[in-house]
Amino acid sequence: MLDFTSALYLGLDHPMSSLPAWPRLTLGKPAALAELDGTAELEHALAEWIGCEAVVLGTSTLHLYCDLIPLLAPPGGCVFVDEGSYPIARWGVERAATAGARWTNFAHYNADTLGARLVRQSRARQVVVVTDGFCPACGRFAPLADFAKCISRVGGLMIVDDTQALGIFGRSPGSYPPYGEGGGGSVWRLPKRLDNIVVVSSLAKGLGVPVALLGGSDRIVAAFRQSSATRIHCSPPSAAVLAAAHYALKVNARRGDGLRRRLAGRVARFRAGLASMGLVAVPGYFPVQPLLLPKSRAAGAVHRGLLRGGVRAVLQTGSLEGSSRISFVLTARHQLSEIDRALEILADVLTPALG
């Protein structure tokens, strides 16, 4: 079976033989009481990588969001959620709402709509905007600079879920096409560091490590450490996860740009194959490639046809467009022959519609 469903974009899967041994997996203590050796060093390295003053680690983005959004949007505050935001961030918003915060959606990546709504809510105790740094569904970056200008007028904060961009996009995209250099994520696309931005990202996709980070100013990160309930009641990331994250950062520094160039080549091969069949995907070279199928072919039927042909792709429901779609997820580990074979099977499945 040819698998195009894994989000290990750079192909980092960290076999046990690649990691150093650890004396114990966990301390049996909550994060607020004690953390494993190497945690502070890793947090400092991650802060430098993503372009923030400070970073605190969390077991998952869910743990971070459950504490972060109620902290930044207390009772009487107002949260503005991009309608394309990832569901886990929304769960944190819902938790803040149960404590008395108000929330509302705004049109996906639309700074004009956001600005108009912020003006109407300028009397709120605290204003927070939640968005994703990059959207695979539409192939666009968030207009973070425009959002930041809108937010600064009301003294608010912006939370950016950068899970998709982290490990893929970075500095100087014009010099290192198409992803840029370093893989540090969306913050590097801003003209300068901004104090009103908080970054929440999982490392599970770009770096292949199931751990999450919260990055921002020293003040916000310190406030989170002080108030976080999950740090009081939950264990910190395990020694295995910390070892994998340390190793992943070393791999990224040593050959990450090479892996990203290899990944870009795989995506280009796939898109060229689609073009030869008269098909297109959502614009851009992001490794998740949602197909724009002929109207005569339902995504579910195409997905079943691909499975019968030996290709596993992603069947997505509830997209921004309101319908199902097929996505192929490319990684740096895919062989060109695998991509070519998957395209052949896709053409066979779609032959009646393409003819």
C-alpha positions in Angstrom: 0.0 0.0 0.0 1.4 3.4 -1.0 0.7 5.7 2.0 0.1 9.5 1.5 -1.5 10.2 4.9 1.5 10.8 7.2 2.2 14.4 8.3 5.8 13.6 9.1 6.7 16.1 6.4 10.5 16.0 6.7 10.5 12.2 7.2 11.8 12.4 10.8 10.6 9.4 12.7 13.3 9.0 15.4 14.0 5.3 15.8 15.2 4.3 19.2 18.7 3.7 17.9 19.1 7.4 17.0 18.4 8.7 20.5 20.6 8.6 23.6 19.5 6.5 26.6 17.7 8.1 29.5 18.0 7.1 33.2 14.3 7.4 33.8 11.3 8.2 31.6 9.5 10.6 34.0 9.9 12.0 37.5 6.4 11.3 38.7 5.9 14.9 39.5 3.8 17.7 37.9 5.6 20.1 35.6 5.1 23.0 38.1 7.1 21.1 40.7 10.0 19.7 38.6 11.1 19.1 35.1 13.6 16.8 33.6 17.2 17.8 32.8 17.5 19.4 29.4 14.1 21.0 29.4 15.3 24.6 29.9 18.1 24.1 27.3 15.5 22.8 24.8 13.1 25.7 25.5 15.9 28.2 24.9 16.8 26.5 21.6 13.2 26.5 20.4 12.7 30.1 21.3 15.7 31.1 19.1 14.4 28.8 16.3 10.9 30.3 16.1 11.9 33.9 16.8 10.3 34.5 20.2 11.8 35.8 23.5 10.8 32.7 25.5 9.2 29.2 25.1 7.5 26.8 27.5 6.9 23.2 26.6 3.6 21.4 27.0 2.5 17.8 26.5 0.2 18.8 23.7 -1.4 21.9 22.1 -4.6 20.9 23.9 -2.9 21.2 27.3 -1.5 24.6 26.3 -4.7 26.0 24.9 -6.8 24.9 27.8 -4.8 27.2 30.0 -3.6 29.9 27.6 -6.9 31.3 26.2 -8.6 31.6 29.6 -5.5 33.4 30.9 -5.5 35.9 28.0 -9.3 36.2 27.8 -10.6 36.3 31.4 -14.3 36.9 32.2 -15.4 40.0 30.3 -12.8 39.5 27.6 -13.6 38.8 23.9 -12.0 36.2 21.6 -12.2 36.5 17.8 -11.7 33.2 16.1 -10.7 32.8 12.5 -13.4 30.5 11.0 -10.6 28.3 9.5 -8.8 27.8 12.8 -7.8 24.3 13.9 -10.4 22.6 16.2 -8.1 22.2 19.2 -7.7 26.0 19.5 -11.4 26.2 19.5 -11.7 23.8 22.5 -9.5 26.3 24.5 -11.8 29.1 23.4 -14.9 27.1 24.6 -13.2 26.6 28.0 -12.6 30.4 28.3 -16.3 31.0 27.3 -17.5 28.8 30.2 -15.7 31.1 32.6 -17.3 34.2 31.2 -15.4 35.3 28.1 -17.3 36.1 24.9 -16.3 34.8 21.5 -17.2 35.2 17.8 -15.9 34.0 14.4 -14.6 36.2 11.7 -14.1 35.5 8.0 -11.0 33.4 7.2 -7.8 35.5 6.8 -9.9 38.6 6.3 -8.2 41.6 8.1 -10.9 44.1 7.0 -13.6 42.0 8.7 -11.5 41.5 11.8 -10.7 45.2 12.1 -14.3 46.3 11.8 -15.3 43.8 14.5 -12.5 44.8 16.8 -13.6 48.4 16.7 -17.1 47.4 17.9 -15.6 45.4 20.8 -13.0 47.9 21.8 -14.5 48.2 25.3 -13.8 44.5 26.1 -11.6 43.9 29.1 -9.2 42.0 26.9 -9.2 41.2 23.2 -7.7 38.0 21.8 -7.5 36.9 18.2 -7.0 33.2 17.3 -5.8 32.2 13.9 -3.5 29.6 12.1 -0.2 30.7 10.6 -0.8 28.7 7.5 -3.9 27.1 6.1 -3.4 23.9 4.0 -7.1 23.9 3.0 -6.7 27.1 1.0 -2.9 27.2 0.6 -2.5 30.7 2.1 -0.5 32.3 4.9 -2.4 34.3 7.5 -2.0 38.1 7.0 -0.3 38.3 10.4 1.1 41.8 9.9 -2.3 43.2 9.0 -3.9 41.3 11.9 -1.3 42.7 14.2 -2.1 46.3 13.1 -5.8 45.8 13.8 -5.1 44.3 17.2 -2.7 47.0 18.3 -5.4 49.6 18.0 -7.4 47.9 20.8 -4.4 46.7 22.8 -5.1 43.1 22.2 -3.2 39.9 21.6 -3.0 37.4 18.8 -2.5 33.6 19.2 -1.1 31.9 16.2 -1.3 28.1 15.8 1.8 27.5 13.7 1.7 23.7 13.7 1.5 23.4 10.0 4.2 25.9 9.2 6.7 24.9 11.9 9.6 22.9 10.3 8.6 23.8 6.8 8.5 27.6 6.3 11.2 29.9 7.5 13.4 33.0 6.8 14.1 34.5 3.3 11.7 32.5 1.2 12.9 34.4 -1.9 16.5 33.2 -1.4 15.5 29.6 -0.4 12.4 28.8 -2.5 9.8 27.7 -1.9 9.9 27.3 1.9 12.6 29.6 3.1 15.5 28.9 5.4 15.6 27.2 8.8 12.0 26.0 9.1 11.2 28.3 12.1 7.7 29.0 11.1 5.4 32.0 10.3 6.9 34.5 12.8 9.9 34.9 10.5 7.6 36.3 7.8 6.9 39.3 9.9 9.1 42.4 9.3 9.9 42.6 13.0 9.3 40.8 16.3 6.0 41.7 17.8 5.2 41.5 21.5 1.4 41.0 20.9 1.8 37.6 19.2 1.8 34.3 21.0 2.7 31.1 19.1 1.4 27.7 19.9 2.7 24.8 17.9 3.0 21.0 17.9 6.4 19.6 16.9 4.7 16.4 15.8 4.4 17.3 12.1 7.6 19.2 11.0 9.9 17.6 13.5 8.1 14.3 14.2 8.1 14.8 18.0 4.8 14.6 20.0 5.3 17.7 22.1 4.1 21.2 21.9 5.5 24.7 22.6 4.1 28.1 23.6 6.3 31.0 22.5 6.0 34.7 23.1 7.3 37.5 25.2 9.1 36.8 28.5 6.1 38.4 30.3 3.4 36.2 28.7 5.4 33.0 29.1 6.2 33.8 32.7 2.5 34.4 33.4 1.6 31.1 31.8 4.1 29.2 33.9 2.7 30.9 37.0 -1.0 30.3 36.3 -1.2 27.1 34.2 -3.4 24.5 35.9 -2.2 21.7 33.6 1.4 22.3 34.8 0.1 21.7 38.3 -1.9 18.6 37.6 -0.1 17.0 34.6 3.4 15.6 34.1 5.8 17.4 31.8 7.1 15.9 28.5 8.9 12.6 29.1 12.6 12.0 28.7 12.0 10.1 25.4 10.1 13.1 23.9 12.8 15.5 25.1 15.6 13.4 23.6 13.7 13.2 20.3 13.2 17.0 20.3 16.9 17.7 21.0 17.8 15.3 18.2 15.3 16.8 15.7 16.7 20.3 16.2 20.2 19.0 15.5 19.0 17.3 12.4 17.2 20.5 11.3 20.3 22.6 11.8 22.5 20.1 10.0 20.4 19.1 7.0 16.9 20.5 7.4 17.2 22.8 4.4 18.2 19.9 2.3 15.2 17.9 3.5 13.0 20.8 2.7 14.4 21.1 -0.8 13.9 17.3 -1.3 10.3 17.7 -0.1 9.7 20.6 -2.5 10.9 18.4 -5.3 8.4 15.7 -4.4 5.6 18.2 -4.3 6.6 19.6 -7.6 6.7 16.1 -9.1 3.2 15.5 -7.8 1.8 18.8 -9.1 3.3 18.3 -12.5 1.7 14.9 -12.7 -1.7 16.4 -11.8 -1.2 19.1 -14.5 -0.5 16.4 -17.1 -3.9 14.9 -16.3 -5.6 18.3 -16.5 -6.0 18.3 -12.7 -5.0 20.9 -10.1 -4.6 21.0 -6.3 -4.9 24.0 -4.0 -2.2 26.5 -5.0 1.3 26.3 -3.4 4.0 23.8 -2.5 2.8 22.9 0.9 3.2 19.1 1.5 -0.6 18.7 2.0 -2.1 18.8 -1.5 -5.9 18.9 -1.6 -7.2 17.9 -5.0 -9.8 20.0 -6.9 -11.7 17.0 -8.4 -14.0 17.1 -11.4 -17.6 17.9 -10.3 -18.7 14.5 -11.7 -16.6 12.6 -9.2 -17.5 12.4 -5.5 -14.5 12.5 -3.1 -15.7 9.4 -1.2 -15.9 7.3 -4.4 -12.4 8.5 -5.5 -11.1 7.6 -2.1 -12.5 4.1 -2.3 -11.1 3.7 -5.8 -7.6 4.7 -4.6 -7.7 2.2 -1.8 -8.7 -0.6 -4.2 -5.7 0.5 -6.3 -3.3 0.4 -3.3 -3.1 4.1 -2.5 -4.0 5.5 0.9 -4.9 9.2 0.7 -6.8 11.5 3.2 -10.5 11.9 2.9 -11.4 15.2 4.5 -14.8 16.3 5.5 -16.1 19.7 6.7 -13.6 21.8 4.7 -14.1 25.5 4.4 -15.9 24.9 1.1 -18.4 22.7 2.9 -17.7 19.5 1.0 -15.5 16.5 1.1 -12.1 16.4 -0.6 -9.1 14.2 -1.2 -5.7 15.2 -0.1 -2.3 13.7 -0.7 0.3 14.3 2.0 3.8 14.3 0.6 6.9 13.8 2.7 10.7 13.9 2.1 10.7 10.1 2.4 8.5 9.5 -0.7 10.3 8.1 -3.7 9.6 9.6 -7.1 8.5 6.2 -8.3 5.9 6.0 -5.5 4.5 9.4 -6.5 4.4 8.4 -10.2 2.7 5.2 -9.4 0.1 7.0 -7.2 -0.6 9.4 -10.0 -1.1 6.5 -12.4 -3.7 4.9 -10.1 -5.4 8.2 -9.6 -5.7 8.6 -13.4 -7.2 5.1 -13.7 -9.8 6.0 -11.0 -10.7 9.2 -12.7 -10.6 8.0 -16.3 -14.3 8.2 -16.9 -14.4 11.8 -15.6 -11.2 12.9 -17.4 -12.2 11.4 -20.8 
